[in-house]
């Protein structure tokens, strides 16, 4: 059984690596193979994987994880201002500072469980959001946001270094290859592949946590924390460790956002950003490995593509119909695209939660099971293999 699990994990990791490496090709037919969106797929995938370590394993629902995302971004931009545009020091500080904040917030919030824990994390995030606009303005630059100026010290900046974020000369915003596949253009970008390396590492670390004794203890906390307490096991250190790890993932994601665009604003700490990662995880499938990444890609795709659709585009879809019918269909569909893309996402979210409580991964698992039954026939084996 153990060897089978290891084989399944190796196959899952191999599939995930192949999917990430071929990301520009896979997304090209959907009109999503451009640097900014690909980078967001990878970065918010890291954010969702980290949140899943906390919520998927322990059941603790945090509504304040955007605080660590914002702290990571601010830390990275300060490294750009003080040292240079090299992304390595920026990411290191992002993870460290987010981890320290996670220790403090987690130590206080984990004194409560359930909805009270969620409210405490939300309160901390909103406090930090408000402070970024008020008393911390000298550090955050308030509403304008923190950015790099020409008169910043940048003590490690040398002559000839790129004047934008880079990895030892490789510019994060540079596209190094633009091939065509089946008539679709794919853009290969340094920033995406830099983020993809961290996405693969984040996925591998999360996979190791899920399969470790530590991960089993976190699952026990989710199943029945009171029973563990009755047996004499102190569950708080385990929950705090999961919270800190999750916060460091969020800090890494925030740092990567700043590495792709060296600007940090308080809006990244707003409660809507915390709610977004909750939606990503539940939509994809909480407690699964691939689910949060799938949910992050799904939501970011809707945000980038559906939000750009206007009335003229919708009317063009029905140009082959009589004008009165095309106008009517445009009138009906228009509220669900453009600025109203959240309505479409909300409707899809309700459908998935009602009919697929396990998220998109449950739907994929059902589809795989149905295909296997069709192949094996009525008398063949029909035991489903859980999708990760």
N, C-alpha and C positions, 0 to 999 in steps of 0.2 A: 504493500500500500504506500509506504514511504517513497520507494523508488518510482512508483507511478506518479505520485505528486510532484516529485522532482522533475520527471520527464515532462509533465504537463507545464510546469513552471518554465522550463527551458524553452519549450515550444511557444508558450505565451510571450516570453521575453523576446524570442527571435522574431515572432510575428510583429510585435510592437516596434522593435528596432527597424524592421523592414518598412513598416507603415510610416514611421517618422522620417526615415531617410528619403523615401520616395514621396514625401508630402507634397512637394510642388507638382509632381506628375499626377498624383491621385486627385488633387483638388482642382487641377486645370479644367476638366470638363464642367465643373460647377461654377466657373468664374471666380474662384477663390485663390488662384495661384499668383498672388502679388505680395510683396514683402511684408507690408504692415499687417495684413490679416493673418498670414502664416506665422508671423512672430506672436501675434495675440493667441493663436491656437496653442502654441507651445507654452507661452508664459501662463495663460490662464489654466492650461492643463496642469502645470506644476501647482498652481494655487489650489485647484480642486483636489488633486491627489493629496496634498497636505491636509486639507480640510477633512478628507475622507479618513485619514489616519485617526483623527479625533472623533468625528461623528459616526463613521462607519464601524469603527471598532468598539468605542466606549459608549456610544449613544448620547454623548454630551453635545447638545446643539448650541453652537456659538453664533450669536448675531453680531459679533464684534471683530471678526477676523480682518475686516478691511483696515483696522487700525494698524496691523502689522504690515499690510501692503503699503500703506502710506508712509510708515516709518522707514521701511526699506527704500522707498523712492527718495525720501528726503536725505537719508544717509548716503546714498549713492551720489546724488547731486553735490552734496558737500565734499565728497572725495574729488569730484571733477573740479570743483572750485579751488580746493586747497592743493591738490597734488597734480593731476593731469587727467586727460581724457581716457587713459587706460582703464578698462572695465574691471580688471582683476581686483585692485584695492577697493573699488566701489562695491562689488558684490560681497567681498569679505566683510566689510563693515555693515552692509545691509543685513546679512544673516546674523551677525553678532548682536547688533542693536535690537533687532526684532526678537531674538532669543531672550535678551535681558528684559525687554518689555513683557514678553510672554510669561516669564517667571513671576514677575510682579503681579500682573493681572490675573494669571492663573492661580497663584497662591491665595488671592483674596476671593476670586469667583468660585473656586472649587470647594469653598466652605458650604456651598449650597448645591443642590441638584435640581434637575427638571427645569421647569419654566423659570425658577428663580435664578438659576445659573445663566440661562439665556438672557434674562433681563439685565443681570449684572454685566455681562460682556457687552451688551448693547449700550449700557450706560457709560462704560469706560470708553468705548469707541466714539460715542457722541461727545463725551467730555474732551477727548483728544481732538476731535474735529473742530469743536468750538474754540479750544485753546489755540489751534493753528491759525485761527482768524483773529485772535485777540492778544493774549499775553505772550504768546510765542511768536509773534510777528517778526521780531529780529532774527529768529532762526528759520522761519518758514516763508517769510516775505508775504504773509497774509493772502489777500485775494489775488494778487498778481502771480503768485506761485514762485517757487525757487528755481532759478535758472543760472546759467553760467554767463558771466560778462567778461569783456575784454580786459578789464582792470583787476580781475581776480588773481590771486597770487600764483596758483598753479606751479608750486615750487619744483616739481619734477618734470615740467614741460621742457622739452629740448627743441632746438632748432630743427625744423624738418618734420616734426611730429604732426600727424593729421590734426586739423582744427575741428574734429568731431570725434565722437566716441569710437574707440577702436580696440583691437586686441593685437598689440605689438605691430601696429601698422595696418592690420586688416580692418577696414572701415565697416561698421555695423550696418550702414545704410547702402552699401555697395552691392549691386547685382553683378555676379561674375559669369553668369551663363543664362541665355534666354533661348532655349531650344523649343521646337514645336513637336507635339505629340498628337497624332491623329487630328491635326488641324487646330489644336489648342496650344497657346503659348504658355510655357512654364517658366517661372522666374526663380533662379537659384541665387539666394542672398546669404551673405556672410552672417548677418544678424540672426536669420532664422536658424541656421545650422549651429551657431553658438548657443542659442536658446535650446535647440533640440538636444544638444549634448547634456544639458542640465535636466531636460525633460526625461531622457532615458535614465540618467543617474537617479533622479527622483523616483521614477517608476521602479527601478531595481531596489532601491532602499526600502520603499514601501512594500514591495513584494517580500523582502527579507523580514520586515517587521511583521507582516501578516502571518508568516510561516514560523516565526520564532516563539519560544516560550513566553516572551514578553507580550507578543501579539495575542497568544492564547489567554493570558491573564487579562488583557484589555477586553477580549470577547466575553470573558467571565464577568467582568465589571458590567458590561452591557446587559448580560443575561439576568443576573441577580446580584446586585451589589450588596444588598443587605445580608444575604446568605454568606457571602465572603467575609463580611464584617463579623458575623456571628462565629465563624470558624477561627477568628483571631487574626485574619489577614488585614493589614492596613492598605486600603485601596487608593488612598489619596496620592502617595508618591507615583503610582502607576498612571493615574489620571493626569497628574501634573506633568509627568514626562511626555505623555501623548500630547498634551496641550502645548508644551514648549516646542516639541518637534514640529507640530502643525504650524505654530507661529513662525518658526524659522523657515519653513517652506513658503509661507506667505511673504516673509521678508525677502527671500530670494526672488520671488515673482515680482515684488515691487522694485527691487534693484534692477532686474532685467528690463522692466518697463522703462526705467530711467536710462538704462544703457542703450535702448533703442531710440529714445527721444529724451535728451537730457533736460527734463522739466518735471518738477514735482509740485502738485497742488493738493490742497486739503480735500478736494472732491473725491480723491481716492480713498479717504477714510469715512466717507458718508455711509449711512446705514443701508442705502440702496446697493452699494458695492458688496456689503456683507450678505445681503439677501440674495444677490446674484450668485455667489458661490454656493449658497444653500440650494438654489434652484439647479445649478449645474450638477451637483452631486446627486440630488434626488432624481432629477430627470434622467441621468445616465444610469443610476443604480447604486445607492449607498451600500458600502460594504463589499463591492466588487472592485477589481483592479482596473479594468478598462472603462467602466461606467463613468467615473468623473471626467476622464479625458474626453470621452464621447459627448457627454453633456456640455462641457466647456466649448468644444468645437461647434456643437449644434447651436448654442445660444449666440456665440460670437459670429457665426455665419448669418444667422437671422439679423443680428444687429447691423452687420456690414452690408448685406445684400438687400434684404427686405426694406430696410430703412431708406434706401436710395430709390426705391420704385415710386414714381409719381403718377398722376392721373394720365398723362400722355402715354406712359409706358403701358399702363393697364389698358387704355383704349386701343393701343396698337395690337394687343393680344387678340382682340375681337374685331379687327378691321375687316375680316371677311364676312362679318354678319351685317345685316341692315343697320343703318345708323341708329335708329331708335332702340334696337335691342343692344347694340354695343354701348350706347349711352347708359342704358338701364343697368347693365352688368358692371360698367365702370363705377356707377353710383353706389352699387352694392358692395363692391370689392374694395374701393378706395379707402374706406375707414380702417381697413385691416393691413394696409401697407403704408410706406412712408413714415410719417410721425406716429402712425397708429400701429406700427409693427408689434408693439407689446400686446395688442389685442389678439393677434394671431398666435404669438408665443404663449399667452395665457390660456387660450382655448386648447392648444396642443398639450400644454402642461396638464390641464384638467383631464383631458382624454387619457393621457398616459397614466396619470395617478389613479384614475378610476379603473381602467381596464388592464393596466400593467403596473401594479403597485411596486414591483421590483425595478421599474425604470426601463430604459431602452434595452438594457442587457437581458432583462427577462423576456422581452419580445424576441431578441436574437436567439436566446436559449430555446424558446418555444418553436421558433422557425427551424432551428437545427434538429430538434427532436422530431418535428413533423416530417422533415426531409428524410431522416434516418428510418422512420417508420414506413415511409413510402418505398424506400430502397429495400429494406429488410422484409417487407410484407407483413401481413397480419400475424404470422407465427414467429417472426424474427424478434430479436431482442429490442426492447423499447425503453430500457432504462435511460433516463436523461442524464447527460453529463453537465454539471453546472458550468455555466459560462462565467469567466472571470472578467 
